[in-house]
Amino acid sequence: MCGVIEWSIIYMKIFLIYLLLMNIAGFAAMGIDKCKAKAHAWRIPEKTLFGLSLLGGSAGTWAGMYAFRHKTKHWYFVKGMPLIFFIHVVIACVISVSYTHLTLPTNSLV
């Protein structure tokens, strides 16, 4: 049983690194798109920005919206990014509770 817990910790660390990278990518994408918008250059498609958010970068994308003042007048970004973030938080809470119940030792000595 000890091996299962060790592997789950490794998987959790990999997943957290993935989330960190996705949030950095979402934040950077908002900044890059804002810069390109000012220069009237090729833009990052909105579906890509939402895709980064849906794939785990919701906090970074949402933060990038306000850090760069980008897409803040589009209702689907203003409502959609917080909604995606909220859904991710709920999923994280459910996984956390499930993970805690799986890894807590039982005290039955029967």
C-alpha positions in Angstrom: 0.0 0.0 0.0 2.9 2.3 0.6 3.9 2.2 -3.0 0.5 3.3 -4.1 0.7 6.4 -1.9 4.2 7.2 -3.2 3.1 7.0 -6.8 0.0 9.1 -6.1 2.2 11.8 -4.7 4.4 11.6 -7.8 1.4 11.9 -10.0 0.1 14.8 -8.0 3.4 16.7 -8.4 3.4 16.1 -12.1 -0.2 17.4 -12.3 0.7 20.5 -10.3 3.6 21.2 -12.6 1.3 20.8 -15.6 -1.2 23.2 -14.0 1.6 25.7 -13.4 2.7 25.5 -17.0 -0.8 25.9 -18.3 -1.4 29.0 -16.2 1.9 30.5 -17.4 0.9 29.8 -20.9 -2.6 31.3 -20.4 -1.2 34.4 -18.9 1.4 34.7 -21.6 -1.1 34.2 -24.3 -3.2 37.1 -23.1 -0.2 39.3 -23.0 1.0 38.2 -26.5 -2.5 38.7 -27.9 -2.8 42.2 -26.4 0.6 43.2 -27.9 -0.5 41.8 -31.3 -3.8 43.7 -31.0 -2.0 47.0 -30.5 0.3 46.3 -33.5 -2.7 45.2 -35.7 -0.9 42.0 -36.3 -2.0 38.3 -36.5 -4.0 37.4 -33.3 -4.3 34.4 -31.1 -7.8 32.9 -31.8 -10.3 33.3 -29.0 -10.9 29.5 -29.1 -7.2 29.0 -28.3 -7.5 31.4 -25.3 -10.5 29.5 -24.0 -8.8 26.2 -24.8 -5.8 27.1 -22.6 -8.2 28.0 -19.9 -10.2 24.8 -20.2 -7.1 22.7 -20.1 -6.1 24.0 -16.7 -4.9 27.5 -17.3 -8.0 29.3 -16.1 -6.3 31.2 -13.3 -3.5 32.4 -15.5 -5.8 33.4 -18.4 -8.2 35.2 -16.1 -5.3 37.0 -14.4 -3.9 37.9 -17.8 -7.2 39.4 -18.8 -6.9 42.0 -16.1 -3.2 42.4 -16.0 -3.1 43.3 -19.6 -6.6 44.8 -19.8 -7.4 42.5 -22.6 -10.8 41.0 -23.5 -12.4 42.7 -20.5 -15.2 44.2 -22.7 -16.3 40.8 -24.1 -19.0 39.4 -21.9 -18.1 35.8 -22.8 -14.6 36.3 -21.4 -15.8 38.3 -18.4 -18.3 35.6 -17.5 -16.6 32.6 -19.1 -13.2 32.8 -17.5 -14.4 33.0 -13.9 -16.9 30.2 -14.6 -14.2 27.9 -15.9 -12.0 28.8 -12.9 -14.9 28.1 -10.5 -15.5 24.7 -12.2 -11.8 23.9 -11.8 -11.9 24.8 -8.1 -14.9 22.6 -7.6 -13.2 19.7 -9.4 -10.0 20.3 -7.3 -12.1 20.2 -4.1 -13.8 16.9 -5.1 -10.4 15.3 -6.1 -8.9 16.6 -2.8 -11.6 15.1 -0.7 -11.5 11.8 -2.6 -7.7 11.7 -2.3 -7.8 12.4 1.4 -10.3 9.6 2.0 -8.2 7.2 -0.1 -4.9 7.9 1.7 -6.1 8.2 5.3 -5.1 5.2 7.4 -7.9 3.2 9.0 -7.7 2.4 12.7 -9.4 -1.0 12.5 -7.3 -3.6 14.2 -9.8 -6.4 13.9 
